[in-house]
Amino acid sequence: MSPYRPAACAALLVPGMAAAALLLSGCDDPGGLRSAGPTPTAAGPVRLWPDLPPVTSPPYDYGEIDTAQVPGVKVPGGDVHRVNPVAVVQAEVAAHPDQYSGPDGLYEETARRIRECEDRPRACPVMTPHYRDLTGDGKDELIIGIRMPDQQTGLRVYMPEKGGLTRIMSTVDQVVGVQLAGRDLVVRVVSAGIPGYEYRTAWSWDDQQRTMLPTRDEIIRVKPVPPPPTASPSPGPGA
C-alpha cells in the first residue's frame, strides 16, 4: 500500500469487502489509481533468417582484450598517484621500440618525443593524467592521453596489480573529447563519413576478461539540423 494513502482507506480493508469498497468508494483519494488508457500489445523480438549457418571461422581480432604488464614500473602501496605517468609510457616505448601498430603501437615521431620528455618537457606528448576507480576494487586507475600526429590521440588505462601496473585499455583515434561517467570512460570521436555526427564509445571494466571493453557504441548528432529555407513572398498585384 502506498505510504501516502489516507488511513480511512486502510480501514476499508476488511475480509471480503476490501476490493469492493475500494472500487466503489475510491476512498475519495485524488491520488488514487486511475486508468492510463488501453495498454499497447507487447511485441517480442522477431528473429530474422533463423536458418543462418553457425560461424565456424574465428572473427578478426581487434585486440580489445589485450593486456600487458608494464615492465620495470613499481606501484608503492598500489597507489597509482605515486607513479610518474611519463615514466610509465617510456617503459612501454623501451619494451617495444619498433612497434608501430596494435595496442603498443606509436608513431616513430611520438615515440622519439616520449623518450625526450625530460630534456624537452614542453614537447612531451604525454598529457596530464587523470585518476578514477574504473574496476570497482576501491583503487584508482591511471588514465593517460598521448598526443599524436594527424590530430590523433592515444588513450591508455593502467590498473595497479601485484605491486606493478597492468595496462587494461589502449586505443588510438581522432578524439574530440573524453569523459568519465561513473566507472565508464566515454570517448567521443569525429565521424568521417557523416558530417555533424560523432561516435561515442563507453569503455567499461569486464571482470571476466580482466580488461576494459567497448560496451556501448553509438552515433550522435552534434550539430542541429538547419531550418528549411524560407520561401520568398510572392509579388503583389502590379509589382
Order of alpha helices (4+ residues) and beta strands (2+ residues): alpha-alpha-beta-alpha-alpha-beta-beta-beta-beta-beta-beta-beta-beta
